[in-house]
Amino acid sequence: MSRGEWIGFYSLLRRECYRFLSIPRQTVAGPLLETFLYISVFGAALGSRIDQIHGVSYVVFIIPGLLLMSMIMNSYANNSSSLFQQKMMHAIDDQLASPVSNYSLLVAYTVAGLLRALIIVSIAFATASLMVHLPMEHLWIFVLGLTLSGLFFASIGVLVGLISTTFDQISSYQTFILQPLIFLGGVFYSVALLPEPFKTLTHFDPIFYMINTVRYGMLGQSDVDPYLSLLAITAATIAIIIINARLFKRGYKLRS
């Protein structure tokens, strides 16, 4: 990467980070409050009725899933809305006319969403650790599982922002696809508790594997092989990055 290319990449990344850090109540405080409420409400309401799952207290059992949910929603929302806004305001036209390559633009947008999600999840983890004792059985799997999942959905956010022509499309993907997959992926329960055919159907949910990878990293237990799940997440992340790279190279819908 040439000096000019690096300066352009860094400037865009810094602008994207400044964008979400300049409105912390919306981009940081809101998601943190949401995570805190999930822990408090579900931990108190269901925790009093469900003592343990697989030998772990219920409130501790759901925290890995809540952290992953926060990672997914924030990485997706940041990139889908930011790229779409840049297209609608034609601000991206100046970026495309600059000496910065389309690949550098793609990396800057993707990394910005991942950084936002990592910041929020780190603070949420610290907050949760003050409320309950959190074990950490396999730290590297926990960190890698969260980061790869965040990178995957940061890339999905870029893709959705790229192909969308209205804000309604962005919210529709989130409401009718992303949120159902998250809640059906096992955030609040173990798949072992489900009857058939729901137990089998859950295995077709990609977020199910992400949740179990993160849960294995923290608790040392999973409903599926965590190493195969990690491999699948890595392959899916590489695939979506390649798709985005090809679309950016073509300039697909970058100018609205």
Protein Blocks (a to p, Z undefined) as FASTA:
>chain_A
ZZklmmmmmmmmmmmmmmmmmmmmlmmmmmmmmmmmmmmmmmmmmmmmmmbgghiafklm
mmmmmmmmmmmmmmmmmmmmmmmmmmmnommmmmmmpmbdfklmmmmmmmmmmmmmmmmm
mmmmmmmmmmpccddfblmlmmmmmmmmmmmmmmmmmmmmmmpcbfklmmmmmmmmmmmm
mmmnopmbcfklpccfklmmmmmpmklmmmmmmmmmmnopafbdfklmmmmmmmmmmmmm
mmmmmmmmnopokaZZ
